[in-house]
Amino acid sequence: MSERTGRPNRSAIFKGGNWNARLTGDFNRDGYADVDLNYRDAGGIGRVTWFKGAASGLTKVSTLSVKGGRSIAAGDVNGNGYDDIVIGQPYTSESGAVSGGQVTMGPGTATGFTTTGMTTIQQATTGVPGANESGDALGASVSVGDHNLDGDADVLAGAPNEDITRDGVNRSGAVAVSLTDLTGYGRTDLTVGTEGEDAGDGVLLHVPSGSTGLGLSQAKVYGRAQLGTPTGAHLGQTLTP
């Protein structure tokens, strides 16, 4: 990864049944891809373990002191040239006392991850819309990419249990999210999956980014009618870049 690209995570996989996630990124900027593995230990505690890449292959380096969550992504969020790790911690078992969930960013450095400069965002954080309500599950999914072309990676987080009113009816929030440039303008587009929409058929919302930002008027919704997916397919349960 070149300096200050704000590039999204190269590989991030979310497995709903076991809450396993893994991603790759050059976290110490030595030119070799590293691997982070998010998992539950024998006691049910979320962990994130860093495996360092080298010419000889992967070597386990350490287990991060910050708890693991249910989703992870990587990108240069703080603009220092090193990939940072972003961990979605949607429930109190991962976030501690934050009932509505949170997102934690652990900075990457030449020697690996550090808690110095670690940032935690929740719905009670200034500038974040909504309120920290129990069960909102902010951080159930996370994605990283440079949306505003300032050279630093931005973070998009899903909150599947957030109440959103549309047509006078409470709807569920985003289960899966992705910041990926699908339209070729250099800015990442927003793609959101809501698996519980339309009685479990699920939908995808794609909001493209043009030369000046989000093109809300060009946003498109894809569901069973457009894609021919089966009834109750839960489209949008998982998104990857």
N, C-alpha and C positions, 0 to 999 in steps of 0.2 A: 504494500500500500504506500503510495507516495504521500509526501507531507501535505496535510490539510486538505485532503480530497473530500472529506465528509462522506466517503463512500459507504454504502450500506453493508450490513453483515454479509459475508460471502456465503455462509451456509448456516441455516438455523432450522432445526426440526423440532416440532412440538408434538409429543405423543400423549394424548389426553388420558389414557388409562393409567399410566404409571408416572405421569408428570416428569418424564425424562425429556431433556433438551440438550442439544449439543451444537456448537458453532465453531467456526474457524476464523482466525484473524492473526495478524502479526502484532502481538501485544507488546513485545519488547523491541520491535523494529530492527531485527537482525537479519531480515530478508527471508526468514523461514516461517511458514504458516504454523501457528500454534492451535491447539484444540482446548476448548473449555467444555466440561461435561457437568450438567446439572442433574442431580439425582436425589433420591431419598436413601438415607443410610438405614442400618438395621433397626435403629430406634425411631425411624419415621421423620428424622430431621432433614431438612433440605440442605444440600451441600453443593458447592461448585469447586471442581478440581481442575487445575491448569496443567496441561501437558505441553512441554516446550518442544518445538520442532527444530531439527538440526539435520545435517547431511546424513547422519546415521539413523534418523527416524525420530519417533516421539519418546520423550522421557517425562515421567511424572515429576512435577516441580513442587506443587503445594496444593493444599486445600484452602480456599479463601476464608477469611474470618467472617465475612458477611454471609448471612444465610442464603441458601439457594431458594429459588422460587418456582414458578410454573412456566416461565418463558425467559429466554435470554437472546440478546442481540449484541452486535459489536460495531463500532465505528469511532472515529475521532471526534468525540463530542466537545472536548475542551480545547481543541485546536493546537495541541502541543506536538502533533506528528505521530503519536502513539495511539493505537486502537484502545478504546476503553470498552468495558463490559457494562451492559445495561441489563438489569435483572428485574423482571416483573414479579412482585410479591403480593398477590391479590387477596390473601386471607391472613388472619392473625397468626396462623401457624408459621408463616414466613415473615410477616412484617412486624411481628411483636404485638403492639397494642393498637395498631391502626386497623380498625374494623372494616373500612372501605377499601383497603388495599393501597399499595404504593409502588413506586418505581425507584430503584436505587442504581446509581452510576458509580462504578469503581474505576478510578483512573489507571491507565496503563503507563508504565515508565520503562526506562532502560533495564531495570532489574525485575520487572514484573508488576503486578498489581499492588496498589497501596490504598490504605484507608484515608490517607491525607488528601483532602480535597474531595472526598466522597460526597455525593449529593443525593438527597432523598426527596422525592416529589410525591405529594398526595393531594387529594381534592381540597384539603384545608390549607394548602400552600397558596400564598398570594399569587394571583394571576391565573390560577387554575379554575376553570368554571365548575359549577356544581358544588355539592356539599359532601363531606365525608360521612356517608351513610353506611350502616352495617350491611355487608353483603354485596356492595356494588362491584367488587372484584376488579378494581383498577389494577392493571398489570397482568391480567390473564393472558394477554398477548402483548408483545412489544416488537417494534421494528425501528431501524435506524437508517437515516439517509439525509442528504443535504437538500432540503426543500426550498430554501430561500437563496441559495447560491452565495452564501457568505463564507464558504470554505469550511464551516464547522458542521458536523453531523447533527441533525435534529432527531427527536424521539417521538414516535407515535405509539400510544398505549390504548388498548381496548379495555372497556368496562362493561362486560356483558349484562350485568344486572342493574345497570343504571336505568331508571325510568325515563323514557323519552316519549313525549306526547305528540302523536301525529294523527290527524283526522279525529281528534277528540278521544283517542284511545291510547293507553299506555303501551309503549312498545319496548322491547328489550334493546340493550345497547350492543356495541360491537363485540363480537366474540373473538374475531381474528382481524389483524390489521397488517398492512404492508406499505412501506415507503419504497417504491421502486420506479425508476424512470421508464415508463412504458411507451411514451410518446416521442422521445428523442430530443426534448428541449434542454436537457441537462439538469432540470429540476425533477425531483421525485414526485410522482403522482401519489394520490391517496387511494388505496383500495381497502374496503372494509367488508368483512363477512359477518352476517347475522344468521346463524343456523336455525334459530327458533322462529324466524319470521315466516308468515304465511303457513301457520299450523305445522311448522317443522319442515316445510319444503326448503327453506333457507334462501337467502338472496346475497348477491354481491353488489356493492356500490363502488363504481370507479369514478373518481374525480380527477380529470387530467390537469396537469400543470402546463401552461403555455409559457410564452416568453416573459410574462409579467407576474405569474403566480397562478393560483387555482382558477380553473375555468368552470365555475359552478353551473353556468348555463349549459355546458357540454357534458355534465355528469350523466352517467347512464346506470340503470339498475338492471341486473341480469338475474333472472330467476328461472323457475321450471318452464315457464312459457317460452322464454327466449333460448334456453339451452337444452331443453328436452330431458332434464334430469328426472329421476323417478320421484314419485310422491313420497314425502317424508325422508328425503335424502340428506337433509341437514346441510345443504350447500353453504359453504362459507365457514365451516367448523375450523378449518386450518388453512392458513395462507403461508406460502414461502416466497421469497424474492424470485 
